[in-house]
Amino acid sequence: MDFGLDEELTLVRDMARSFADTELMPRATKHDRQGTLDREVFALMKDLGLWGLTIPEEYGGAGLGNQALAVVLEEINRACASTGVTLSVHNSLIGAPLRKFGTEAQKREWLPKLATGEVIGAYCLTEPNAGSDAASLRTTARLDGDHFVVDGTKVWVTNGGWAGVFLAYVRTEPGTSRAKGVSALLIPANLPGIRVGKPEKKCGIRGSSTTEVEFSGVRVPKANLLGTLHDGFKIAMDTLDGGRIGIASQAVGIGRACLEAAVKYSKEREQFGKPIGEFQAIQWKLADMATRIDASRLLVQKAAWMRDRGERCSQQAAEAKLFASQTANFCADECLQIHGGAGYTDHFHVERLFRDARITEIYEGATDIQRIVIARAVTA
Ligand SMILES: Cc1cc2nc3c(=O)[nH]c(=O)nc-3n(C[C@H](O)[C@H](O)[C@H](O)COP(=O)(O)OP(=O)(O)OC[C@H]3O[C@@H](n4cnc5c(N)ncnc54)[C@H](O)[C@@H]3O)c2cc1C
């Protein structure tokens, strides 16, 4: 057993850390306030090969695995969670299923463009009436000659406003109501009949793009079916195993940012004639934060390691997301408390961390849903 990063992962981590420190830290508050990412960030991520981190080299990517993605996402989210989720969704919810389930023609068409960020990917599962209960989705795709005709509305689509391709889960078998009869379709964003809604105004990760996407009579070539007809829900769930590792990494990154801010402030702020960090009450908060962050990272790396080995890791990914997201929120709360009144204002970035942390317990399966996945596995 080896808990260290090998040479390749160390290099990748250092590259991501340097990018995060020099380019994202100074922009994170701006991203939050302007409600979008700076365009330069997209170009910088292209130069560093981050869009294609997990895309195989033969399609123009870096060919790295989930462990590398987890390491990179921790660093990026420590600086800017809006950039972090953009990259996580692109790599783990679009690049990964295309790589795993795509035909050679689909891979040749999409992966090289995804690898450079020329095309950004978005994952469309959630609907107004199908959130945690994703299998109740109602968007339909009716076969008409060589095309599917897609009708329906997807909500809360990350990267929705920037996407060049949507991976949408649609009901292809009429009369079915649950997971059976759902298929995965690659839908180019420039097809007629697609309407992308206004950016949602969010509590946190405000620099990321979240929109509604409406499909009205959109004609999608049959060749854009990903995987097997009527069997796409399995792709959605398998993909979420990887996505949850990404969000858990995001949570670890946010937790670390909170701990670093808390340590710094507790050394600087003096009350009762000494730095507040000398009070044991503050030290215990820091100790609990550090312990939970380290435990979260171990869960993340274990799940990512299993996924890289091709092992099923639904339980481990859910455990990582459950624990890491609760840790991020615990750390954000303690960090804000340590900052006292100043933490509640925009004098410090900790109020942003507090808002950003909140989403990690909601998307890609809320906390209760992770518990359901874990409980099912342990009682099976
Ligand atoms: C910023 C943002 C980005 C997102 N990005 C994407 C994206 O890119 N693609 C996409 O498809 N979706 C995306 N989502 C959707 C997200 O995955 C859902 O919001 C999430 O799955 C929860 O669904 P819901 O919001 O409908 O909540 P609901 O399902 O209505 O749940 C409400 C509450 O009830 C609880 N609950 C529900 N069922 C149970 C149960 N059986 N047992 C116990 N408790 C339960 C939940 O845990 C939650 O606390 C995004 C959401 C947000 C806010």
The ligand as an ORCA input file, in Angstrom:
! r2SCAN-3c Opt
* xyz 0 1
  C     -25.933     24.389     -9.497
  C     -26.514     23.085     -9.947
  C     -25.913     22.410    -11.002
  C     -26.467     21.212    -11.471
  N     -25.927     20.593    -12.567
  C     -26.579     19.548    -13.135
  C     -26.160     19.017    -14.395
  O     -25.158     19.440    -14.985
  N     -26.898     18.040    -14.962
  C     -28.004     17.516    -14.353
  O     -28.628     16.621    -14.924
  N     -28.427     17.994    -13.154
  C     -27.751     18.996    -12.537
  N     -28.172     19.512    -11.330
  C     -29.312     18.909    -10.681
  C     -28.974     18.187     -9.379
  O     -28.295     16.996     -9.647
  C     -30.262     18.015     -8.598
  O     -30.608     19.295     -8.110
  C     -30.143     17.019     -7.473
  O     -30.002     15.729     -7.989
  C     -31.353     17.053     -6.537
  O     -32.550     17.056     -7.253
  P     -33.672     18.169     -6.928
  O     -32.999     19.483     -6.927
  O     -34.804     17.980     -7.853
  O     -34.114     17.858     -5.462
  P     -35.259     16.825     -5.010
  O     -35.052     15.521     -5.690
  O     -36.569     17.483     -5.154
  O     -34.906     16.637     -3.494
  C     -35.285     17.580     -2.493
  C     -34.821     17.042     -1.150
  O     -35.472     15.783     -0.885
  C     -34.501     14.806     -0.605
  N     -34.928     13.500     -1.122
  C     -35.387     13.225     -2.378
  N     -35.664     11.909     -2.476
  C     -35.371     11.347     -1.283
  C     -35.419     10.023     -0.758
  N     -35.811      8.992     -1.513
  N     -35.047      9.819      0.518
  C     -34.624     10.844      1.285
  N     -34.546     12.119      0.857
  C     -34.904     12.369     -0.417
  C     -33.224     15.276     -1.298
  O     -32.083     14.710     -0.726
  C     -33.315     16.770     -1.113
  O     -32.807     17.111      0.137
  C     -27.608     20.681    -10.825
  C     -28.181     21.348     -9.741
  C     -27.649     22.540     -9.311
  C     -28.324     23.253     -8.176
*
